[in-house]
Amino acid sequence: MNITIEKTAYGQLLAKSQPKPILNEEDNDLALAEVDFLMSKQELTLEEETLLSLWGLLIEEYESKYYPIPEATPQDVLLHLMEVRELKQADLVGVIGSKGVVSEVVNGKRAISKAQAKALGEFFNVNPSVFI
């Protein structure tokens, strides 16, 4: 089944919304307001979904340039998962080693080994590669 955009309706949405490259914070705020408006609707038409996707691409391009997300280290990932699950170091004893080993890993004094990454991946139900 081939669903096509109704050009007149989409053209009217484009004329009203006027998407364009985002060059500064003011443009970004306007783009986010457009997204908020579309997201607040109960149901979107195909034309509105297409416009929402366009705004999303424009915002993503701007924000990846001006607000890059730094790479997380394996330790950062581990600390985040522990925080989200409200775990303490003691909860990892037996998963990746003794109390001393866990302490060294959590405090960044020891790198996470491949075997520990695999165990942590299984424990947190994530891909072990996030710990390497």
C-alpha positions in Angstrom: 0.0 0.0 0.0 1.5 3.3 -1.1 0.4 6.3 1.0 1.2 9.7 -0.4 1.3 13.1 1.1 -1.5 15.4 0.0 0.6 18.2 -1.6 -1.8 21.1 -0.9 -2.3 20.2 2.8 1.5 19.8 3.2 2.2 23.0 1.4 -0.2 24.9 3.7 1.6 23.4 6.8 4.9 24.4 5.4 3.7 27.9 4.7 2.4 28.3 8.2 5.3 26.6 10.0 8.1 27.8 7.6 10.9 25.3 8.5 14.4 26.4 7.7 17.9 25.7 8.9 18.4 26.5 12.5 21.2 29.0 12.9 20.9 30.3 16.5 19.1 29.7 19.8 16.1 31.8 18.8 15.6 29.6 15.7 16.0 26.5 17.9 13.4 27.8 20.4 10.9 28.4 17.5 11.6 24.9 16.1 11.1 23.3 19.5 7.8 25.2 19.9 6.6 23.8 16.5 7.5 20.3 17.6 5.7 20.8 20.9 2.6 22.0 19.1 2.6 19.0 16.8 3.4 16.5 19.6 0.5 17.9 21.7 -2.1 16.8 19.1 -3.9 13.6 19.7 -3.5 12.3 16.1 -1.3 13.6 13.4 -2.1 13.5 9.7 0.6 12.1 7.3 1.4 15.6 6.4 1.9 16.6 10.0 4.0 13.5 10.7 6.2 14.5 7.8 6.6 18.1 9.0 7.4 16.8 12.5 10.1 14.6 11.0 11.5 17.6 9.1 11.6 19.7 12.3 13.3 16.8 14.1 16.0 16.6 11.5 16.6 20.3 11.7 16.8 20.4 15.5 19.0 17.3 15.6 21.5 18.9 13.1 21.6 22.1 15.2 21.9 20.5 18.6 24.5 17.9 17.5 26.7 20.9 16.4 26.2 23.1 19.4 25.3 20.7 22.1 27.3 17.5 21.4 26.9 14.7 23.8 30.3 13.6 25.0 31.2 9.9 24.8 30.5 8.0 27.9 33.4 6.0 29.4 32.7 2.4 30.5 32.9 3.7 34.1 30.3 6.4 33.3 27.9 3.8 31.9 28.4 1.6 34.9 27.8 4.4 37.4 24.7 5.5 35.5 23.2 2.1 35.5 24.0 1.7 39.2 22.3 5.0 39.9 19.2 4.3 37.8 18.8 0.9 39.5 19.7 2.3 42.9 22.5 -0.2 43.4 25.5 0.0 45.7 29.0 -1.4 45.1 28.1 -4.4 47.3 25.4 -5.4 44.8 28.1 -6.0 42.2 30.2 -8.3 44.4 30.1 -11.7 42.8 29.0 -10.3 39.5 32.5 -8.8 38.6 34.6 -9.9 41.5 35.4 -9.3 45.1 34.6 -6.2 47.2 38.0 -4.8 46.4 37.8 -5.4 42.7 34.3 -3.9 42.5 35.6 -0.8 44.4 38.5 -0.4 42.0 36.3 -0.8 38.9 33.7 1.6 40.2 36.3 4.2 41.2 38.1 4.0 37.9 41.3 2.5 39.3 40.9 -0.6 37.3 39.6 -1.1 33.8 36.7 -3.4 33.1 37.9 -6.6 31.7 36.1 -8.4 28.8 34.9 -11.1 31.2 33.6 -8.4 33.6 32.0 -6.6 30.7 30.2 -9.8 29.7 29.0 -10.3 33.3 27.8 -6.7 33.6 26.0 -6.9 30.3 24.1 -10.0 31.5 23.5 -8.4 34.9 22.1 -5.1 33.5 20.6 -6.7 30.3 22.7 -4.5 28.0 25.2 -5.1 25.3 28.5 -5.8 27.0 30.3 -3.5 24.5 29.2 -0.5 26.5 31.6 -1.5 29.2 34.6 -1.8 26.9 
